[in-house]
Amino acid sequence: MKKIKLKKRKFKFRLILYAFIMFLGYELSFNLIMNLKLVNSNEDFIKALIIDSNYHLLYEKKADDIFSKIFSKIIDVNKPVSILENTFHFKPNEAPMAYVKNPKLEKVQSLNVNPSVYIYNTHQSEAYAGEALEGYNIKPGVMMASYLLQEKLADQNIKADIMEDNITDYLNLNNMKYSKSYSASRQFLQDALNKYSDYKLIIDLHRDSISKEKSTTIINNKSCVKISFVVGKDHTGYEANLNKVTQLNNKIKDKHPELTRGIITKGGAGSNGIYNQDLSPNIILIEMGGPENTIDEVLNTIDLLAPIIGEYINET
């Protein structure tokens, strides 16, 4: 009888041991699959944060069990760069794509005039091809284009304010999809207009998704990006926004007709139809170039566009 009971105890002990080993294996596999193999490099990780999805939420998954807490003390699976830091003692000098701030504000701050233009980017992650210009620390995109436009307007004695709120962070913190970007930028835009409502022109600067053949032209022997205007028709009073865009577009056509792709009106089912333009008749949306264009081509266009905007502001 004693031998039978001893065998039963050993059998129960083995069952418990096997169950523990299986549980440990499951926990290890789950953590590795959910956290370590989502990307293959730090660059891929950064890119994953700015694509049109909420897949970045996968990186934020943190289990509360004891194994995960112990494992996270060794390697922070939510920060792939920590793997390099803990194994090769590698620490990067700076993030590969930091949130951009304007490094050249002296000219703008020295203007002894009230701001008459406000520039912002609903889709801050829209990028251009090529490397960053000197003085900027990220791959060039629409935010850099906004700063370049701000600087060129300063040459026309036009002071422009820039929205520097991080819309991507706002979307992530509020668990909002990329498609809700206009709702996010609306919050910041309303705050800006509540503080100062005398802007004569408010520009939401975007980058289109068209091919380089359609987005590029040659003016004065320089490669320039084409621009287009988008007006939402699904709000009362959109005619005022359309009228403002028409005036600007006509001025561009008078000086550089090949620079503009014209005015696009959108409304109805399946379309945004507002683009926050209901907040002010002075709000316009500009599409500038495409993904294959470089920031140098964008700058060439801004060199031509800034004097025209300056002329329009002075007239109004």
FITI-542357 format. One line per 2 residues: for each residue x, y, z of C-alpha. Coordinates in nm, 4 decimals, m for minus. Each point is the difference from the previous one (the first is absolute). Layout:
X,Y,Z | ...
// end
This chain:
0.0000,0.0000,0.0000 | 0.2840,0.2386,0.0894
0.1646,m0.0605,m0.3386 | m0.3287,0.0762,m0.1830
m0.0492,0.3261,0.1953 | 0.3621,0.0981,m0.0685
m0.0488,m0.0595,m0.3712 | m0.3185,0.2126,0.0033
0.1853,0.2848,0.1725 | 0.2819,m0.0194,m0.2527
m0.2560,m0.0019,m0.2818 | m0.1750,0.3115,0.1394
0.3343,0.1727,0.0460 | 0.0928,m0.0741,m0.3620
m0.3360,0.1360,m0.1188 | 0.0552,0.3218,0.1935
0.3575,0.0251,m0.1324 | m0.1136,m0.0561,m0.3621
m0.2797,0.2542,0.0420 | 0.2473,0.2562,0.1358
0.2435,m0.0632,m0.2870 | m0.2823,0.0371,m0.2552
m0.1170,0.3232,0.1661 | 0.3543,0.1371,0.0001
0.0417,m0.0935,m0.3662 | m0.3292,0.1655,m0.0889
0.0924,0.3220,0.1817 | 0.3411,0.0146,m0.1660
m0.1425,m0.0677,m0.3475 | m0.2812,0.2514,0.0473
0.2374,0.2774,0.1049 | 0.2459,m0.0704,m0.2797
m0.2701,m0.0105,m0.2680 | m0.1905,0.3054,0.1247
0.2985,0.2204,0.0674 | 0.3285,m0.1009,m0.1575
m0.0776,m0.0932,m0.3596 | m0.2304,0.2811,m0.1028
0.2794,0.1893,m0.1750 | 0.3517,m0.0772,m0.1189
0.1623,0.3384,0.0630 | m0.0398,0.3273,0.1853
m0.0819,0.1738,m0.3291 | m0.2862,m0.2426,m0.0611
m0.1238,0.0655,0.3511 | m0.0111,0.3763,m0.0565
m0.1722,m0.0443,m0.3352 | m0.2599,m0.2222,0.1635
m0.0936,0.2844,0.2320 | m0.1037,0.2300,m0.2838
m0.1818,m0.2219,m0.2480 | m0.3764,0.0181,m0.0489
m0.0938,m0.2418,0.2748 | m0.0037,m0.0769,0.3685
0.2509,m0.2857,m0.0298 | 0.2314,0.2040,0.2234
m0.2236,m0.1071,0.2885 | 0.1571,m0.3461,m0.0214
0.3238,0.1481,0.1272 | m0.1772,0.1329,0.3066
m0.1312,m0.3386,0.1195 | 0.1342,m0.0746,0.3473
m0.1060,m0.3048,0.1973 | m0.0375,0.0309,0.3764
0.1236,m0.3475,0.0874 | 0.3205,m0.0571,0.1974
0.1897,m0.1544,m0.2934 | m0.0583,0.3070,m0.2227
0.1110,0.2366,0.2750 | 0.3220,m0.1967,0.0559
0.0628,m0.0269,m0.3757 | m0.0533,0.3759,m0.0503
0.2733,0.0725,0.2554 | 0.2480,m0.1723,m0.2313
m0.1208,0.1379,m0.3344 | m0.2740,0.2554,m0.0616
m0.1836,m0.1725,m0.2835 | m0.2004,0.3169,m0.0627
0.3235,0.1802,m0.0951 | 0.1979,m0.2060,m0.2543
0.3028,0.2260,0.0375 | 0.0398,m0.1319,0.3569
0.1034,m0.3366,m0.1476 | 0.3041,0.1699,m0.1563
0.0696,0.1958,0.3170 | m0.0040,m0.3081,0.2217
0.1976,m0.2297,m0.2298 | 0.2550,0.2209,m0.1777
m0.0120,0.3050,0.2298 | m0.1085,0.1996,m0.3045
m0.1788,0.3305,0.0519 | m0.1030,0.2145,m0.2974
0.0978,0.3662,0.0064 | m0.3558,0.1036,m0.0873
m0.3283,m0.1491,m0.1097 | m0.0137,m0.0823,m0.3733
m0.3202,0.2027,m0.0427 | m0.0479,0.2522,0.2805
m0.3022,0.2303,0.0077 | 0.1084,0.3027,m0.2013
0.0331,0.3498,0.1419 | 0.0950,0.3065,m0.2001
0.3702,0.0819,0.0540 | m0.0110,0.3307,m0.1907
m0.2426,0.2277,0.1825 | 0.2198,0.3119,0.0254
m0.1282,0.1544,m0.3215 | m0.3639,m0.0624,0.0902
0.0348,0.1204,0.3588 | 0.1680,0.3206,m0.1136
m0.3050,0.1072,m0.2010 | m0.1711,0.2964,0.1645
m0.3451,m0.0878,m0.1363 | m0.2996,m0.1992,0.1163
m0.0331,m0.3531,m0.1385 | m0.2290,m0.0144,m0.3018
0.0506,m0.3647,m0.1062 | m0.0423,m0.3245,0.1922
0.1481,m0.3231,m0.1396 | m0.0693,m0.3507,0.1229
0.0132,m0.3620,m0.1202 | m0.2900,m0.2341,0.0681
0.2107,m0.2858,m0.1388 | 0.3354,0.0758,0.1618
0.1568,m0.3304,m0.1044 | m0.0289,0.0625,m0.3765
0.3607,m0.0166,m0.1195 | 0.2024,0.0920,m0.3075
0.2837,m0.1923,m0.1655 | 0.3686,0.0546,0.0679
0.2032,0.1172,0.2972 | m0.0693,0.2772,0.2494
0.1195,0.3550,m0.0624 | 0.2799,0.1319,0.2191
m0.1340,0.1147,0.3337 | m0.2931,m0.2430,0.0099
0.0274,m0.3328,0.1780 | m0.2563,m0.2214,m0.1769
m0.0883,m0.1294,m0.3405 | m0.1681,0.2965,m0.1713
m0.3764,0.0228,m0.0061 | m0.2894,0.2426,0.0105
0.0985,0.1443,0.3388 | 0.3370,0.1005,m0.1411
m0.1798,0.1502,m0.2994 | m0.2089,0.2067,0.2440
0.3130,0.1411,0.1632 | 0.1527,0.0787,m0.3390
m0.3184,0.1834,m0.0994 | 0.0075,0.1878,0.3303
0.3576,0.1151,m0.0688 | m0.0731,0.1042,m0.3581
m0.3087,0.1943,0.1099 | 0.2221,0.1837,0.2491
0.1982,0.1260,m0.3013 | m0.3287,0.1590,m0.1140
m0.0443,0.1602,0.3453 | m0.2829,m0.2458,0.0650
0.0023,m0.1643,0.3411 | m0.1335,m0.3565,0.0154
m0.0683,m0.2148,0.3055 | 0.0514,m0.3780,m0.0118
m0.1994,m0.2693,0.1775 | 0.2590,m0.2034,0.1900
m0.2371,m0.2314,0.1879 | 0.0734,m0.3669,m0.0671
m0.3101,m0.1400,m0.1693 | 0.1434,m0.3531,m0.0206
0.0457,m0.0083,0.3770 | m0.3542,0.1319,0.0472
m0.1391,m0.2798,m0.2172 | 0.2003,m0.2649,0.1853
m0.0888,0.1250,0.3462 | m0.3689,0.0121,m0.0858
0.0018,m0.3343,m0.1839 | m0.1169,0.1715,m0.3201
0.0585,m0.1287,m0.3512 | 0.1962,0.1967,m0.2605
m0.3293,0.0692,m0.1790 | m0.0947,0.2178,0.2992
0.2916,0.2384,m0.0593 | m0.2330,0.2869,m0.0910
m0.1788,m0.0401,0.3325 | 0.3366,0.0203,0.1760
0.1276,0.3043,m0.1905 | m0.3391,0.1655,0.0551
0.0583,0.0035,0.3774 | 0.3344,0.1778,m0.0341
m0.1283,0.2333,m0.2718 | m0.2940,0.1090,0.2147
0.2378,0.0750,0.2865 | 0.2165,0.2134,m0.2295
m0.2988,0.1921,m0.1369 | m0.1329,0.0615,0.3511
0.3318,0.1621,0.0908 | 0.0325,0.2010,m0.3222
m0.2765,0.0387,m0.2566 | 0.1475,0.2605,m0.2359
0.1839,m0.2320,m0.2394 | m0.0661,0.1028,m0.3588
0.1003,m0.3396,m0.1316 | 0.0063,m0.3415,0.1699
0.1779,m0.2711,m0.1986 | m0.0314,m0.3742,0.0553
0.3065,m0.1194,m0.1927 | m0.0035,m0.3550,m0.1390
0.1947,m0.2204,m0.2395 | m0.1980,m0.1779,m0.2712
0.0450,m0.3680,m0.0928 | 0.0338,0.0481,m0.3772
0.2923,m0.1090,m0.2207 | 0.2999,0.2236,m0.0613
m0.1024,0.0445,m0.3627 | m0.3218,0.1657,0.1150
0.1484,0.1821,0.2987 | 0.3013,0.1675,m0.1625
0.0642,0.2826,m0.2449 | 0.2978,0.2093,m0.1175
m0.0077,0.3758,0.0640 | 0.2997,0.2284,m0.0566
0.2133,m0.3092,m0.0656 | m0.0826,m0.1354,0.3462
m0.1968,m0.3106,0.0885 | m0.3050,0.1043,0.2004
m0.2903,m0.1880,0.1571 | m0.3505,0.0772,m0.1158
m0.2666,0.1060,0.2457 | m0.3766,m0.0414,0.0129
m0.2747,0.1319,0.2250 | m0.2695,m0.2095,0.1673
m0.3297,0.1509,0.1144 | m0.2656,m0.1886,0.1976
m0.3586,0.0699,m0.1088 | m0.1840,m0.1673,0.2875
m0.0308,0.3013,0.2282 | m0.1966,0.3219,m0.0067
0.2045,0.2873,m0.1363 | 0.2528,m0.2073,m0.1936
m0.0324,0.2571,m0.2809 | 0.2151,0.2407,0.2046
0.2814,m0.2561,0.0211 | m0.0386,m0.0737,m0.3713
0.0143,0.3707,m0.0836 | 0.3243,0.0414,0.1945
0.1558,m0.3014,m0.1719 | m0.1141,0.1259,m0.3408
0.1687,0.3360,0.0554 | 0.3287,m0.1658,0.0961
m0.0175,m0.2509,m0.2839 | m0.0629,0.2782,m0.2522
0.3040,0.1901,0.1251 | 0.2121,m0.3114,m0.0411
m0.1331,m0.0605,m0.3515 | 0.0808,0.3596,m0.0950
0.3648,m0.0400,0.0981 | 0.0737,m0.3735,m0.0283
m0.2916,m0.1827,m0.1634 | 0.1871,m0.3332,m0.0074
0.0445,0.0091,0.3786 | m0.3623,m0.0690,0.0917
m0.2086,m0.3100,m0.0591 | m0.3129,0.1991,0.0769
m0.2778,m0.0187,0.2577 | m0.1610,m0.3248,0.1139
m0.3382,0.0150,0.1741 | m0.1132,m0.2963,0.2068
m0.3280,m0.0898,0.1633 | m0.2676,m0.2638,0.0348
0.0162,m0.3627,0.1058 | 0.3462,m0.1487,0.0439
0.1688,0.3407,0.0226 | 0.1168,0.2117,0.2927
m0.1753,0.2999,m0.1487 | 0.1009,0.2432,0.2771
0.3753,m0.0179,0.0771 | m0.0612,0.2291,0.3010
m0.0699,0.2849,m0.2419 | m0.3285,0.0665,0.1797
0.2018,0.1564,0.2835 | 0.0996,0.3009,m0.2112
m0.0506,0.1326,m0.3549 | 0.3772,0.0598,m0.0046
0.0946,m0.3682,0.0208 | 0.1411,m0.1595,m0.3135
0.1552,m0.3396,m0.0722 | 0.3059,m0.0217,m0.2265
0.1373,m0.3240,m0.1450 | 0.3697,0.0535,m0.0747
0.1853,m0.2557,m0.2115 | 0.0047,m0.3784,0.0353
0.1983,m0.2733,0.1796 | 0.2688,m0.0158,m0.2715
0.0804,0.3716,0.0225 | 0.2961,0.1266,0.2021
m0.0054,0.2817,0.2525 | 0.2182,0.2029,m0.2400
m0.2774,m0.0147,m0.2600 | m0.2470,0.1025,0.2687
0.2238,0.2935,0.0936 | 0.0142,0.1119,m0.3648
m0.3793,0.0147,m0.0021 | m0.0145,0.1837,0.3328
0.2401,0.2603,m0.1430 | m0.2640,0.0688,m0.2660
m0.3063,m0.0371,0.2230 | 0.1045,0.2184,0.2955
0.0052,0.3324,m0.1957 | m0.3454,m0.0794,m0.1428
m0.1393,m0.0690,0.3476 | 0.1692,0.3184,0.1202
m0.1651,0.1967,m0.2787 | m0.3377,m0.1479,0.0877
0.0414,0.0770,0.3717 | 0.0966,0.3607,m0.0710
m0.3040,0.0457,m0.2222 | m0.2397,m0.1369,0.2594
// end
